[in-house]
Amino acid sequence: MSNQCVAMNCGHVVPCPPCIGDNSAMSKNKDAKNTSGSAAKTSAPKTIALNRTARHDYHLEDRYEAGIALQGWEMKSIRAGRMNMGDAYAVVRAGEIYLFGAQITPLLQASSHFVTDDRRTRKLLLHRNEIDKLIGKVERDGYTLIPTAVYWKGNKVKLEIALAKGKQDHDKRQASKDRDWQRDKQQAMRAKNKYA
């Protein structure tokens, strides 16, 4: 009976007008059916930059999500899509993890009262137990920390780093053969099932 009431005179059921002070009809999220606008905001993170050569050059194992300590001009440049991670890697220094070699090109409109270094060392923000686990793997087991992707999560920039071991040349050749075989197999299956 919350959205319908009975008229006193004749006993018919009529819809109830909204009560005074009830603004539920004006809310943005009216019901579960109309969530297309909010679903777009909570969808998958938007990728900023990818390290495409990481899968080719390394065996990637565990992946971790880390924040990056950035300056204001770097955030503006990243929003403009001016980040490159081709030669980037992460290193352990004094119990912390730092990102080396990632290039964030400054905008032309950037302020001129400070000097911008596009390849400066940036600190990665992780929980202490994750840092300790990564330090153990890097120092004891001979792993390398390779950044694989940079993406937006909410309004924050996140970096995905992976524990990796370098591939030998024969591993790269085998991976290339496997990839070619999978592609040829898919093409053959599509050609055979084309008229089915």
VEXKE-776531 format. One line per 3 residues: number of its first residue (from 1); their letters; for each residue y negated, x, z of N, C-alpha, C, O, CB. Coordinates in Angstrom, 2 decimals, padded with zeros to 5 digits. Each point is the difference from the previous one (the first is absolute). Glycine has a CB too. Layout:
<sites>
NUM> A> Y,X,Z,Y,X,Z,Y,X,Z,Y,X,Z,Y,X,Z  ...
</sites>
This chain:
<sites>
1> MSN> 001.20,000.82,000.00,-001.20,-000.82,000.00,-001.26,000.85,000.00,-001.09,-000.53,000.18,002.35,-001.25,001.02  -001.14,003.10,-001.40,-001.19,000.83,000.08,-000.89,-000.17,-001.23,-001.23,-000.01,000.12,002.51,001.64,001.26  -000.66,-001.77,-002.58,-000.83,-000.16,-001.19,-000.07,-001.45,-000.48,-000.65,-000.27,-001.00,001.25,002.59,000.38
4> QCV> 000.05,-003.24,001.32,-000.09,-001.42,-000.36,-000.24,-000.81,001.27,000.45,000.38,001.08,001.09,-000.05,-003.08  -002.23,-001.41,001.87,-000.20,-000.88,001.15,000.16,-001.45,-000.46,-000.11,-000.30,-001.19,-001.46,001.98,002.30  001.82,-002.54,-000.19,000.21,-001.42,-000.31,-001.33,-000.72,000.21,-000.61,000.09,001.06,003.08,000.01,-000.38
7> AMN> -002.89,-000.83,-001.71,-001.23,-000.78,000.15,000.26,-001.15,000.97,001.05,-000.64,-000.07,-001.81,001.24,-002.28  -000.14,-000.86,003.22,000.18,-001.00,001.06,000.06,-001.42,-000.55,000.72,-000.84,000.55,-001.91,002.37,001.01  000.46,-001.83,-002.63,-000.14,-001.37,-000.45,001.27,-000.53,-000.67,000.51,-001.06,000.37,-002.94,001.48,-000.66
10> CGH> 002.95,000.33,-000.70,001.07,-000.58,-000.81,001.34,000.69,000.18,001.00,-000.54,-000.47,-002.72,-000.11,-001.14  001.81,001.82,002.25,001.27,000.68,000.22,000.42,000.90,-001.16,001.11,000.53,000.04,-000.48,-002.43,001.37  -001.45,002.09,-002.44,000.32,000.88,-001.11,-000.14,001.46,000.43,-000.80,000.33,000.87,000.03,-002.08,-002.52
13> VVP> 001.56,002.59,001.03,-000.10,001.43,000.27,-000.99,000.58,-001.00,000.19,-000.10,-001.21,002.21,000.24,002.11  -003.43,000.47,-000.40,-001.04,000.60,-000.84,-000.20,001.43,000.44,000.18,000.32,001.17,-001.31,-002.55,-001.55  000.75,003.12,-000.56,-000.25,001.39,000.38,-001.18,000.09,000.96,-000.99,-000.72,-000.14,001.93,001.50,-002.05
16> CPP> -000.81,000.11,003.14,-001.04,000.20,001.00,-001.04,000.98,-000.53,000.38,001.06,-000.50,001.26,-001.54,002.37  -002.91,000.17,-001.76,-001.01,000.98,-000.39,000.02,001.16,000.99,000.40,-000.19,001.15,-001.83,-001.61,-002.21  001.01,002.98,000.63,000.02,001.13,000.93,-000.91,-000.27,001.18,-001.05,-000.62,-000.12,001.53,002.18,-001.78
19> CIG> -000.05,-001.08,003.04,-000.77,-000.18,001.22,-001.25,000.86,-000.05,-000.06,000.99,-000.74,002.15,-001.51,002.04  -003.08,000.16,-000.53,-001.23,000.78,000.07,000.32,001.34,000.65,000.66,000.05,001.04,-002.09,-002.16,-000.89  000.96,003.18,-000.76,000.25,001.34,000.51,001.29,000.62,-000.50,000.29,001.15,000.33,-001.58,-001.79,001.65
22> DNS> 002.09,-000.10,-002.76,001.26,000.53,-000.53,-000.28,000.63,-001.37,-000.27,-000.71,-000.97,001.64,-001.04,002.22  -001.32,003.07,-001.31,-000.29,000.72,-001.24,001.26,000.50,-000.69,-000.07,000.91,-000.82,-002.12,-000.24,001.78  003.34,-001.24,-000.64,001.25,000.48,-000.59,000.04,-000.27,-001.50,000.68,000.72,-000.74,000.47,-001.11,002.92
25> AMS> -001.85,-000.63,-002.65,-000.01,-000.30,-001.43,-000.78,001.04,-000.78,000.17,000.12,-001.21,000.02,-002.54,001.75  -001.05,003.18,000.14,-000.82,000.99,-000.67,000.59,001.41,000.09,-000.58,000.94,-000.53,-001.39,-002.36,001.03  003.11,001.58,000.16,000.57,001.33,000.17,000.52,000.52,-001.33,000.36,-000.78,-000.89,000.24,000.25,003.27
28> KNK> -000.56,001.85,-002.52,000.45,000.60,-001.24,001.50,-000.13,-000.18,000.46,-000.27,-001.11,-002.35,001.86,001.24  002.66,-001.42,000.93,001.45,-000.13,-000.08,000.39,-001.40,000.45,000.26,-000.24,001.18,000.06,002.71,-000.75  -000.28,-003.40,-001.38,000.26,-001.40,000.35,001.46,-000.24,000.31,000.31,-000.69,000.97,-002.21,000.01,-002.42
31> DAK> 002.81,001.25,000.67,001.42,-000.18,000.27,000.78,001.15,-000.62,-000.59,000.89,-000.61,000.30,-003.39,000.67  001.58,002.48,000.11,000.85,001.10,-000.48,000.09,000.03,-001.52,000.27,001.05,-000.58,001.04,-001.20,002.70  -001.54,-000.98,-002.78,000.09,-000.03,-001.46,-001.14,000.76,-000.65,000.20,000.60,-001.06,000.95,-002.80,001.21
34> NTS> -002.31,002.19,000.43,-001.17,000.60,-000.62,-000.26,001.38,000.61,-001.02,000.20,000.66,000.03,-002.49,-001.11  001.91,003.23,000.23,-000.18,001.35,000.53,-000.14,001.03,-001.10,000.15,001.19,000.24,001.15,-001.85,001.75  -001.60,000.22,-003.20,-000.10,000.95,-001.10,-001.15,000.97,000.19,000.14,001.17,-000.37,000.84,-002.88,-001.13
37> GSA> -002.08,001.28,002.05,-001.13,000.91,000.22,000.29,001.02,001.07,-000.35,001.17,-000.16,-001.16,-002.97,-000.54  002.15,001.39,001.80,000.29,000.94,001.07,001.20,000.87,-000.35,000.11,001.12,000.51,-001.06,-002.73,001.14  001.84,001.15,-002.52,001.15,000.81,-000.39,-000.44,001.20,-000.82,000.61,001.06,000.07,000.84,-003.10,-000.03
40> AKT> -002.50,001.87,-000.82,-000.49,001.12,-000.80,-000.57,001.10,000.89,000.10,001.18,-000.33,-000.59,-002.75,-001.55  -000.10,001.19,003.00,-000.58,001.00,000.89,001.07,000.75,000.77,-000.20,001.17,000.33,-001.84,-002.58,-000.14  003.16,000.78,000.11,001.05,000.63,000.78,001.14,000.49,-000.89,001.09,000.25,000.50,-001.70,-001.70,001.43
43> SAP> 000.38,001.59,-003.22,001.06,000.42,-000.91,000.24,001.51,000.17,-000.53,000.63,000.92,-000.08,-002.48,-002.56  001.39,002.41,000.76,000.36,001.41,000.07,-001.23,000.89,-000.02,-001.02,-000.35,-000.61,003.18,-000.18,-000.52  -002.07,001.67,001.79,-001.16,000.90,000.03,-000.37,000.48,-001.40,000.86,000.18,-000.86,-000.19,000.54,003.15
46> KTI> -001.95,-000.53,-002.52,-000.50,000.43,-001.30,000.06,001.53,-000.09,-000.55,000.69,000.86,-000.96,-002.73,-001.01  002.16,002.54,-000.86,000.18,001.43,-000.15,-001.28,000.65,-000.52,-000.64,-000.50,-000.93,003.09,000.15,000.50  -002.81,001.48,001.05,-001.18,000.76,-000.42,000.43,001.14,-000.91,-000.55,000.17,-001.09,-000.65,-000.77,003.21
49> ALN> 002.18,001.40,-001.66,000.46,001.14,-000.78,001.48,000.23,000.28,000.48,-000.26,001.10,-002.78,001.30,-001.05  003.02,-000.54,-001.05,001.42,000.31,000.12,000.22,001.46,-000.34,-000.68,000.56,-000.85,001.31,-002.93,000.29  000.35,002.97,001.23,000.43,001.36,-000.34,001.26,-000.15,-000.83,001.11,-000.05,000.54,-002.12,001.08,001.58
52> RTA> 000.85,-001.10,-003.43,001.11,-000.32,-000.89,001.00,001.15,-000.13,001.17,-000.24,-000.28,-002.70,-001.28,-000.96  001.09,002.74,001.44,000.91,001.13,-000.16,000.86,000.24,001.24,000.92,000.82,-000.05,-002.57,000.19,-001.49  001.38,-001.71,002.64,000.74,000.24,001.23,001.48,-000.32,-000.17,000.85,000.76,000.46,-002.92,-001.27,000.85
55> RHD> 002.40,-000.61,-001.96,001.41,-000.37,-000.19,000.71,000.96,-000.94,001.21,000.21,000.12,-001.81,-002.58,000.29  -000.14,002.94,-001.33,000.60,000.93,-000.97,000.27,001.36,000.64,001.01,000.63,-000.30,-002.18,-001.84,-001.56  000.27,001.66,002.72,000.10,001.35,000.54,000.74,000.09,001.33,000.41,001.09,000.40,-002.50,-000.62,-001.56
58> YHL> 002.27,-001.59,001.87,000.57,000.03,001.35,001.03,-001.10,000.19,-000.04,-001.04,-000.65,-002.10,002.01,001.50  003.07,-000.70,000.09,000.89,-001.05,000.52,-000.76,-000.64,001.16,-000.18,000.65,001.04,002.36,000.57,-001.74  -002.63,-002.46,000.56,-000.77,-000.67,001.04,000.95,-000.73,000.94,000.91,-000.70,-000.43,-002.88,000.43,-001.13
61> EDR> 001.75,000.46,002.86,000.89,-000.64,000.98,-000.77,-001.03,000.81,-000.19,-001.12,-000.48,001.59,003.20,000.60  -001.84,-001.76,001.08,-000.70,-000.96,000.84,-001.46,-000.10,-000.38,-000.63,001.00,-000.38,002.22,-000.51,002.24  -002.14,-001.70,-001.77,-001.40,-000.23,-000.33,-000.74,-000.49,001.24,000.55,-000.76,000.80,000.04,000.24,-003.20
64> YEA> -001.83,000.96,002.54,-000.83,-000.38,001.14,-001.37,-000.44,-000.51,-000.48,000.48,-001.03,001.70,001.14,002.55  -001.83,-002.54,-000.79,-001.34,-000.47,-000.32,-000.98,000.65,000.96,000.18,-000.05,001.22,000.71,-002.16,-002.11  -001.93,002.83,000.34,-000.99,000.69,000.82,-001.39,-000.44,-000.41,-000.25,-000.31,-001.17,001.80,002.29,001.46
67> GIA> -002.45,-001.99,000.67,-001.41,-000.21,-000.31,-000.63,001.33,-000.39,000.58,001.06,000.24,-000.69,-003.02,001.36  -001.06,001.92,-002.19,-000.71,001.22,-000.39,-001.38,-000.04,000.63,-000.68,-001.03,-000.05,001.97,001.21,-002.14  -001.71,000.94,002.78,-001.35,000.11,000.55,-000.94,000.33,-001.16,000.02,001.12,-000.52,000.85,-000.36,002.82
70> LQG> -001.69,-001.72,-002.69,-000.88,000.15,-001.15,-001.46,-000.10,000.42,-000.33,-000.55,001.05,002.11,-000.41,-002.53  -002.66,001.50,000.63,-001.43,-000.15,000.18,-000.47,-001.18,-000.82,000.74,-000.54,-000.82,-001.04,003.03,001.24  -000.95,-002.90,-000.20,-000.53,-001.18,-000.68,-000.04,000.13,-001.50,000.37,-000.94,-000.71,-001.70,000.52,002.71
73> WEM> 000.89,001.56,-002.51,-000.09,000.17,-001.44,001.39,-000.02,-000.63,000.14,-000.40,-001.16,-002.25,001.72,001.44  003.14,-000.89,000.47,001.36,-000.02,-000.53,000.51,-001.43,-000.14,000.68,-000.33,-000.97,-000.25,002.57,002.02  -000.77,-003.08,-000.09,000.40,-001.41,-000.11,-000.64,-000.66,-001.22,000.66,-000.75,-000.72,-000.41,000.64,003.22
76> KSI> -001.52,000.39,-002.73,-000.68,-000.57,-001.17,000.64,000.49,-001.30,000.17,-000.78,-000.94,-002.31,000.64,002.25  002.50,001.41,-001.35,000.63,000.54,-001.20,001.39,-000.59,-000.21,000.40,-000.26,-001.14,-001.69,002.37,001.44  002.02,-002.32,000.78,001.34,-000.59,-000.13,-000.11,-001.43,-000.49,000.81,-000.43,-000.82,000.05,001.91,002.66
79> RAG> -001.85,-002.23,-001.35,-000.19,-001.37,-000.50,-000.30,000.00,-001.49,000.36,-000.94,-000.70,-001.20,000.25,002.95  000.18,001.75,-002.72,-000.30,000.11,-001.43,001.19,000.54,-000.79,-000.08,000.11,-001.22,-002.33,000.24,001.80  003.51,000.00,000.10,001.20,000.46,-000.68,-000.04,001.46,-000.40,000.58,000.37,-001.02,-000.30,-002.65,000.21
82> RMN> -000.95,003.12,001.59,-000.17,001.39,-000.38,000.83,000.93,000.89,-000.54,000.94,000.59,-001.76,-001.48,-001.43  003.59,000.28,000.94,000.89,000.84,000.81,001.15,000.49,-000.86,000.55,-000.75,-000.81,-001.18,-000.50,002.90  001.00,002.53,-001.89,001.09,000.62,-000.73,000.89,000.75,000.99,-000.51,000.80,000.79,-000.91,-000.61,-002.90
85> MGD> 002.73,-000.42,002.07,000.92,000.66,000.92,001.00,000.88,-000.72,001.10,000.21,000.52,-001.37,-002.11,001.04  -000.04,002.41,-002.69,000.96,000.76,-000.80,000.54,001.22,000.71,001.20,000.25,-000.05,-002.37,-001.04,-001.94  000.33,001.57,002.66,000.41,001.24,000.64,000.02,-000.12,001.53,-000.04,001.02,000.69,-000.89,000.24,-002.63
88> AYA> 000.97,-002.45,002.46,-000.14,-000.20,001.44,001.30,000.27,000.74,001.09,-000.24,-000.52,-002.87,-001.44,000.07  001.65,002.17,001.67,001.12,000.18,000.90,-000.52,-000.06,001.43,-001.19,000.14,000.25,002.45,001.27,-001.94  -000.35,-001.64,002.63,-000.37,-000.08,001.41,000.60,001.19,000.73,001.08,000.47,-000.34,-001.21,-003.00,000.24
91> VVR> -000.59,003.00,001.11,000.43,001.19,000.73,-000.22,-000.21,001.50,-000.89,-000.75,000.40,000.35,002.22,-002.39  001.35,-000.80,002.80,-000.12,-000.08,001.45,-000.83,001.17,000.49,000.28,001.15,-000.32,001.95,-002.33,000.51  -003.26,000.85,000.60,-000.86,001.03,000.60,-000.34,-000.41,001.41,-000.57,-001.07,000.21,-000.38,001.69,-002.46
94> AGE> 001.28,000.21,003.21,-000.37,-000.21,001.40,000.42,-001.38,000.51,-000.76,-000.67,000.69,-001.16,002.23,-001.02  003.12,-001.98,000.00,000.51,-001.27,000.49,-000.58,-001.22,-000.68,000.22,-001.11,000.47,000.11,002.23,001.64  -001.05,-000.96,-003.20,-000.56,-001.10,-000.78,000.43,000.14,-001.45,000.47,001.06,-000.41,-002.45,-001.23,001.97
97> IYL> 001.83,-000.90,-002.32,000.37,000.03,-001.41,-001.25,-000.21,-000.84,-000.78,-000.92,000.25,003.12,000.04,000.26  -002.53,001.75,-001.51,-001.19,-000.03,-000.84,000.40,-000.15,-001.46,001.08,000.44,-000.41,-002.33,000.98,002.07  000.38,-002.04,-002.44,000.19,-000.19,-001.43,-000.81,001.04,-000.76,-001.21,000.11,000.20,001.62,-002.59,000.13
100> FGA> 000.26,003.24,-001.19,-000.66,001.00,-000.82,000.08,-000.39,-001.46,000.96,-000.64,-000.43,-000.40,002.41,002.11  -001.57,-001.40,-002.45,000.05,-000.11,-001.45,-000.28,-001.36,-000.59,-000.01,-000.13,-001.22,001.58,001.92,001.37  -001.81,-002.81,000.65,-000.33,-001.31,-000.56,-001.47,000.03,-000.41,-000.87,000.37,000.79,002.62,-001.55,000.65
103> QIT> -002.02,000.78,-002.65,-001.37,000.06,-000.53,-000.63,-001.38,000.03,000.53,-000.95,-000.57,000.09,002.90,-000.88  -001.77,-002.04,002.12,-000.81,-001.21,-000.01,-001.34,000.39,-000.59,-000.81,000.65,000.66,001.99,-001.68,001.38  -001.41,000.66,-003.27,-001.21,000.38,-000.71,-001.17,-000.81,000.52,000.06,-001.23,000.01,001.27,001.85,-002.05
106> PLL> -002.43,000.05,002.47,-001.14,-000.76,000.53,-000.72,-000.78,-001.11,-000.01,000.41,-001.17,-000.26,001.31,002.97  -000.32,-002.83,-001.42,-000.77,-000.80,-000.94,-001.32,000.71,-000.31,-000.48,000.81,000.80,001.53,-002.93,000.07  -001.61,001.82,-002.02,-001.29,000.60,-000.36,-001.12,-000.53,000.87,-001.01,000.67,000.21,001.81,-000.41,-002.55
109> QAS> -000.63,-001.48,002.86,-001.02,-000.61,000.84,000.08,000.46,001.45,-000.77,-000.46,000.84,000.79,-001.50,-002.36  000.92,002.88,001.82,000.18,000.44,001.39,-001.27,000.70,000.48,-000.75,000.58,-000.79,003.24,-000.34,000.44  -002.71,-000.32,001.63,-001.19,000.59,000.59,-000.01,001.51,-000.21,001.06,000.63,-000.02,-001.12,-002.47,001.74
112> SHF> -001.09,002.40,-001.88,-000.12,001.43,-000.29,-000.30,000.83,001.25,-000.18,001.21,-000.11,-000.60,-001.81,-002.17  000.72,-000.02,003.47,-000.35,000.77,001.18,001.22,000.65,000.66,-000.14,000.64,001.05,-001.78,-002.18,-000.71  003.11,001.40,-000.92,001.15,000.74,000.48,000.83,000.46,-001.19,-000.06,-000.60,-001.08,000.09,-000.72,003.23
115> VTD> 000.73,002.38,-001.94,000.82,000.57,-001.06,001.38,-000.65,000.05,000.64,-000.05,001.05,-001.92,002.25,-000.95  001.72,-002.70,-001.23,001.30,-000.65,-000.07,001.04,000.99,-000.50,-000.21,000.69,-001.00,-000.88,-002.93,000.59  002.21,002.30,001.09,001.13,000.83,-000.41,001.12,-000.94,-000.42,000.60,-000.66,000.84,-001.25,002.58,000.73
118> DRR> 000.92,-001.99,-002.87,000.94,-001.00,-000.50,001.46,000.31,000.36,000.83,-000.91,-000.05,-002.42,000.48,-001.80  001.92,001.67,002.20,001.38,000.36,000.35,000.10,000.47,001.45,000.82,000.87,000.31,-000.41,-000.26,-002.70  -001.21,-001.17,003.26,000.03,000.45,001.39,001.30,-000.42,000.69,000.70,-000.89,-000.48,-003.19,000.74,000.56
121> TRK> 002.80,000.80,001.03,001.18,-000.31,000.79,-000.27,-001.26,000.80,-001.01,-000.10,000.70,001.66,002.54,-000.57  000.26,-003.41,-000.22,-000.18,-001.27,000.70,001.13,-000.20,001.01,001.17,000.25,-000.30,-002.35,-001.24,-001.71  000.82,000.54,003.21,000.99,-000.21,001.05,000.73,-001.31,-000.23,-000.60,-001.01,-000.36,-000.80,002.33,001.99
124> LLL> 002.72,-001.30,-001.43,000.81,-001.20,-000.11,000.22,-000.59,001.38,000.25,000.73,000.96,000.89,000.16,-003.03  -001.24,-002.19,002.17,000.07,-000.70,001.28,001.37,-000.67,000.14,000.31,-000.97,-000.69,-002.82,000.60,000.66  003.31,000.91,000.94,001.34,-000.51,000.27,000.19,-000.11,001.51,-000.76,000.59,000.77,001.66,000.43,-002.91
127> HRN> 000.12,-001.76,002.55,000.35,-000.05,001.41,000.61,001.33,000.41,000.59,000.70,-000.83,-000.23,-003.20,000.71  -000.50,002.86,001.40,000.48,001.29,000.49,001.50,000.17,-000.22,000.45,001.08,-000.36,-002.28,-001.09,002.06  002.61,-001.05,-001.48,001.45,000.15,-000.20,000.34,000.22,-001.47,000.95,000.73,-000.30,-000.54,-002.20,002.30
130> EID> -001.15,000.88,-002.92,000.22,000.26,-001.42,-000.38,001.42,-000.36,000.70,000.66,-000.77,-001.12,-003.07,000.27  -000.68,002.89,001.06,-000.43,001.39,-000.26,001.06,000.97,000.50,000.36,000.94,-000.70,-002.79,-001.61,000.87  002.93,000.45,001.04,001.02,000.88,000.56,001.27,000.00,-000.84,000.61,001.05,-000.22,-001.55,-001.45,002.49
133> KLI> 001.34,-000.78,-002.75,001.20,-000.09,-000.84,-000.20,000.75,-001.31,000.89,000.72,-000.46,-000.36,-002.95,001.48  -001.72,002.08,-001.63,-000.29,000.69,-001.27,-000.07,001.50,000.20,000.49,000.77,-000.83,-001.73,-002.79,000.03  000.62,002.46,001.91,-000.09,001.44,000.27,001.39,000.59,000.15,000.27,001.08,-000.51,-002.51,-001.41,001.63
136> GKV> 003.12,-000.37,-000.41,001.38,000.49,000.15,000.72,000.13,-001.32,000.67,000.99,-000.25,-000.62,-002.05,002.48  -000.19,000.06,-003.09,000.67,000.05,-001.31,-000.57,001.12,-000.87,000.76,000.69,-000.69,-000.34,-003.17,000.83  -001.74,002.67,-000.11,-000.63,001.01,-000.86,000.35,001.40,000.49,000.37,000.86,-000.80,-002.25,-002.45,000.29
139> ERD> 001.76,001.82,001.82,000.20,001.36,000.50,001.47,000.38,000.13,000.34,001.15,-000.28,-002.48,-001.39,001.49  003.01,-000.67,-000.81,001.40,000.34,000.22,000.87,-000.20,-001.24,000.85,000.83,-000.30,-001.17,-001.46,002.68  000.10,-000.45,-003.08,000.91,-000.36,-001.08,-000.52,000.38,-001.39,000.70,-000.19,-000.99,000.08,-001.67,002.42
142> GYT> -001.97,002.40,-001.52,-000.52,000.48,-001.28,-000.49,-001.07,-000.95,000.00,000.21,-001.21,001.53,001.63,001.49  -001.95,-002.98,000.24,-000.54,-001.05,-000.85,-001.46,000.28,-000.33,-000.65,000.83,000.64,002.24,-002.48,000.37  -002.10,000.95,-002.01,-001.40,000.06,-000.40,-000.57,-001.41,000.11,000.71,-000.98,-000.23,-000.30,002.95,-001.34
145> LIP> -001.68,-002.07,001.93,-000.67,-001.30,000.06,-000.79,-000.21,-001.29,-000.93,000.76,-000.29,000.78,-000.65,002.84  000.52,-001.12,-003.30,-000.62,-000.27,-001.29,-000.63,-001.39,000.04,000.69,-000.97,000.30,000.97,002.46,-001.50  -002.96,-001.60,000.89,-000.61,-001.33,-000.12,000.47,-000.67,-001.29,-000.03,000.61,-001.07,-001.99,000.15,002.40
148> TAV> 002.45,-002.01,-001.22,000.51,-000.70,-001.18,-000.94,-001.09,-000.50,-000.03,-000.29,-001.19,002.31,000.77,001.99  -003.07,-001.10,000.10,-000.87,-001.09,-000.42,-001.16,-000.15,000.98,000.14,000.29,001.19,001.80,-001.47,-002.29  -003.06,000.73,000.59,-001.16,-000.39,000.81,-000.30,-001.45,-000.36,-000.06,-000.35,-001.18,-000.90,002.75,001.30
151> YWK> 000.76,-003.24,000.90,-000.19,-001.42,-000.26,-000.88,-000.61,001.08,-000.21,000.58,001.07,002.44,-000.70,-002.23  -002.74,-001.08,000.86,-000.79,-000.77,000.96,000.94,-000.83,000.83,000.94,-000.61,-000.53,-002.93,000.54,-001.02  001.76,000.03,002.84,000.71,-000.92,000.89,-001.08,-000.66,000.84,-000.53,000.59,000.94,002.70,000.81,-000.87
154> GNK> -002.50,-002.64,-000.44,-001.18,-000.63,000.60,-001.23,000.70,-000.57,-000.16,000.09,-001.22,001.42,-000.72,003.37  -002.11,001.12,-001.27,-001.17,000.75,-000.49,000.14,001.48,000.34,-001.00,000.73,000.03,-000.44,-002.77,000.24  002.66,002.50,-000.01,000.25,001.39,000.35,000.78,000.69,-001.12,000.80,-000.63,-000.69,-000.83,000.05,003.14
157> VKL> -000.22,001.87,-002.60,000.73,000.80,-000.98,001.20,000.61,000.69,-000.14,000.65,001.03,-001.97,-000.16,-002.35  003.29,-000.71,000.76,001.24,000.54,000.55,000.64,000.93,-001.01,-000.13,-000.17,-001.21,000.47,-001.90,002.60  000.36,003.09,-000.85,000.69,000.99,-000.82,001.48,-000.07,000.34,000.38,-000.01,001.17,-002.44,001.51,-001.27
160> EIA> 002.89,-001.54,-000.93,001.44,000.05,000.21,000.45,001.43,-000.21,-000.18,000.56,-001.09,000.49,-002.97,000.35  000.27,003.01,001.78,000.54,001.35,-000.13,001.51,-000.07,000.12,000.54,-000.86,000.70,-002.65,001.89,000.25  002.78,-000.11,-001.64,001.46,000.01,000.00,000.51,001.37,000.38,-000.58,001.01,-000.38,000.62,-002.79,-001.37
163> LAK> 001.04,001.80,002.51,000.71,001.24,000.25,000.77,000.33,-001.27,000.72,-000.86,-000.52,-000.53,000.43,003.05  -000.33,001.64,-003.03,000.57,000.32,-001.29,000.62,001.40,000.01,-000.41,000.87,000.76,-001.27,-002.36,-001.86  002.67,001.66,000.24,000.58,001.31,-000.27,-000.16,000.24,-001.49,000.18,-000.91,-000.81,001.49,000.76,002.75
166> GKQ> -002.01,001.36,-002.31,-000.23,000.34,-001.40,001.26,-000.10,-000.83,001.09,000.32,000.47,-002.91,001.16,000.25  001.68,-001.92,-001.96,001.12,-000.08,-000.93,000.13,001.31,-000.75,-000.99,000.67,-000.30,000.69,-003.16,000.06  001.53,002.85,-000.05,000.26,001.14,-000.88,-000.09,-000.50,-001.44,-000.03,-001.20,-000.25,001.52,002.36,001.99
169> DHD> -001.54,-000.22,-002.69,-000.10,-000.39,-001.41,001.19,-000.84,-000.45,-000.16,-000.95,-000.77,-001.15,003.03,000.34  002.52,-001.72,000.89,001.17,-000.79,-000.42,-000.06,-001.41,000.58,000.51,-000.93,-000.63,000.85,003.04,000.48  -001.95,-002.29,001.32,-000.17,-001.35,000.56,-000.94,-000.82,-000.86,000.23,-001.19,-000.24,000.19,002.08,002.54
172> KRQ> -001.49,-000.26,-002.77,-000.96,-000.70,-000.85,000.64,-000.41,-001.32,-000.23,-001.10,-000.50,-001.65,002.39,001.55  002.71,-000.39,-001.60,000.67,-000.33,-001.26,000.98,-001.16,000.19,000.10,-000.88,-000.85,-000.33,003.28,000.11  000.96,-002.38,001.85,000.95,-001.08,000.27,-000.72,-001.33,000.20,000.46,-001.04,-000.48,001.11,002.70,001.52
175> ASK> -002.69,-001.63,-000.33,-000.77,-001.23,000.20,-000.53,-000.52,-001.33,-000.04,-001.21,-000.22,-000.60,001.98,002.53  000.23,000.13,-003.19,-000.49,-000.41,-001.32,001.13,-000.61,-000.82,-000.21,-001.01,-000.68,-001.53,002.83,000.75  002.94,-001.23,-000.01,001.15,-000.55,-000.72,000.35,-001.39,000.52,000.26,-000.92,-000.78,000.61,003.24,000.37
178> DRD> -000.86,-002.47,001.74,000.31,-001.30,000.59,-001.01,-001.06,-000.41,000.37,-001.14,-000.30,000.68,002.31,002.23  -002.33,-000.80,-001.94,-001.05,-000.94,-000.39,000.15,-000.41,-001.47,-000.14,-001.17,-000.34,-001.41,002.20,002.05  001.85,-000.03,-002.58,000.19,-000.31,-001.43,001.21,-000.89,-000.20,-000.04,-000.93,-000.81,-001.01,003.12,000.20
181> WQR> 002.14,-001.93,001.34,001.20,-000.81,-000.12,-000.27,-001.44,000.43,000.45,-000.93,-000.67,000.95,002.96,001.06  -002.12,-002.22,000.70,-000.32,-001.35,000.46,-000.85,-000.74,-001.04,000.22,-001.19,-000.25,-000.12,001.98,002.63  -001.05,-000.09,-002.98,-000.85,-000.63,-001.02,000.81,-000.38,-001.22,-000.14,-001.11,-000.52,-001.82,002.43,001.34
184> DKQ> 002.84,-000.40,-001.30,000.83,-000.30,-001.17,000.97,-001.15,000.28,000.24,-000.83,-000.87,-000.42,003.22,000.17  000.72,-002.43,001.90,000.92,-001.06,000.38,-000.72,-001.35,000.00,000.55,-001.00,-000.47,000.78,002.63,001.85  -002.55,-001.67,-000.85,-000.77,-001.24,000.01,-000.32,-000.46,-001.43,000.07,-001.19,-000.30,-001.05,001.83,002.53
187> QAM> 000.61,000.31,-003.10,-000.31,-000.36,-001.38,001.23,-000.55,-000.71,-000.10,-000.96,-000.77,-001.68,002.72,000.71  002.95,-001.15,000.30,001.23,-000.47,-000.64,000.37,-001.40,000.50,000.43,-000.84,-000.79,000.35,003.23,000.57  -000.95,-002.62,001.51,000.31,-001.32,000.55,-000.95,-001.06,-000.57,000.43,-001.11,-000.30,000.44,002.19,002.41
190> RAK> -002.14,-000.74,-002.25,-000.96,-000.95,-000.56,000.31,-000.30,-001.46,-000.12,-001.15,-000.44,-001.61,001.98,002.04  002.12,000.20,-002.35,000.32,-000.20,-001.43,001.25,-000.85,-000.15,000.07,-000.84,-000.90,-001.12,003.05,000.35  002.03,-002.01,001.42,001.24,-000.77,-000.10,-000.21,-001.44,000.43,000.58,-000.91,-000.60,000.72,002.99,001.03
193> NKY> -002.11,-002.32,000.56,-000.23,-001.35,000.51,-001.17,-000.70,-000.68,-000.41,-001.08,000.43,001.34,001.83,001.74  -001.45,-000.15,-003.21,-001.17,-000.56,-000.68,000.30,-001.36,-000.61,-000.83,-000.91,000.04,000.04,003.23,-000.50  002.01,-002.47,-000.12,000.34,-001.24,-000.70,000.92,-000.90,000.81,000.46,-001.03,-000.50,-000.72,002.25,-001.63
196> A> 000.53,-000.86,003.36,000.91,-000.79,000.83,-000.67,-001.24,000.55,000.64,-000.77,000.72,000.58,002.85,-000.14
</sites>
